[in-house]
């Protein structure tokens, strides 16, 4: 039954926003869904922190009915913390529990979490089995990488293990942990995983448009696609109608999305945190066009929301003029 629920969700969400630490909070996820993304996954929550009830981890539990199906991602490496953390998230309203087995960040993998879980397949199988038993009726998914490094590309082995212990779906970012985000993502590895298992596979990596998402699905056979970094500052990437607009139509669309995002940040956060979130996301909306390094520096120097919005509005116009 859980696998059927997962398949139905994926069929309704062929292209969706990928979870990204410090970015995929409630406001950005709502914006992405408004632009056409399928169901989204929150930024990773450290299971140890959640069990200790750290303020940071508890804050990341925020859910919103406007998001529809709620997928919550956990970071950890033991059943002793992941199981109670997952149960707590389900009790709080999570519809799907996703285990992060792909984070390449050093401070994460040195603790045996993230991509490090792919190094000990037998132990990870025990952890996932415990989660499967505890999450009766709740879809359990994982997000993995191609492997640890070029000598240990074991995504297929890990995927087969996951299917055997009852995981309902897998997301594959085919770069290894050692590659981080360098070079091109080898999509053929996603296809290898698709052929090796019968549960749904989602592809991720180097997708910067809906056209490329469709190409990934066609070339690899994956059931759906996640878009991560390419959606930062460009949530309209999920909306095919955006591409059909003329320059004025796109500008109006972008302004509407930015205004909504600012409003949602104000609704969800207060004070310093709201200002930090606005700086982070508005800097992404400006992008990497000529002169943006100086523009971002000026934005991050602001100490009030009003000043930040004024600088953003003025500088966004300048950037548009430069690139027109």
PyMOL commands that set and color helices and strands:
alter all, ss='L'
color gray80, all
select helices_A, chain A and resi 2-12+26-34+47-51+55-59+65-67+79-91+106-109+114-119+121-134+155-165+187-196+210-220+229-231+235-238+240-243+247-268+271-286+292-300+305-323
alter helices_A, ss='H'
color red, helices_A
select strands_A, chain A and resi 15-17+45-46+71-75+96-101+139-147+169-176+200-204+224-227
alter strands_A, ss='S'
color yellow, strands_A
deselect
rebuild
show_as cartoon
